[in-house]
Amino acid sequence: PNGPFSGGKYSVLEGGTRTPFITYWPGRIKKGVSKEMVCTIDLAASFASLAGVKLPKAAVPDSFNVLGALLGEKGAKGRAHLVQQDNGRGGNYGYRVGNWKLQRHDAKRKRNVNVTKQLANQPAPRYALFDLSKDIREKKNVAEQHPEVFERMKKQLQEIIDADRSRSGR
């Protein structure tokens, strides 16, 4: 069910979070495919915008207005980054920025339904960096080859966790 991606439901791997999203609105949305990143949490800010409702700063702190991307508008952008979390009890995070993906495993283990039970229970490194444009299965940690990206993304993820929100404002 997860196609070429590693992981499954409740994991921070792409197979657990990347899913097709179909929008349909006759006369408004033209047929097409977008590669823009959106998240279901973005529906709140996007639908508020569509309805002309201004959200309070403290409301839906992780929702971004990506209405243009949902409507398939030419040149529209999705979200710039996405924090992924396992089911909330595992303490694992994924942080996507473009084709870069940082994994943070506070639980010391990562769930991967594409490997044997024995391998799935192996300790995971606390941090790993992947270039999804070359490694969609998240198999090759490139943190040592890209230390600046690795450190920048670690810092950004920690800032988002500390702020308890990914959208600015309180």
Secondary structure, 3 states (H helix, E strand, C coil): CCCCCCCCCCCCCHHHHCCCCCCCCCCCCCCCCCCCCCCCCHHHHHHHHHHCCCCCCCCCCCCCCCHHHHCCCCCCCCCCEEEEECCCCCCEEEEEECCEEEEEECCCECCCCCCCHHHHCCECCCEEEEECCCCCCCCCCCCCCCHHHHHHHHHHHHHHHHHCCCCCCC
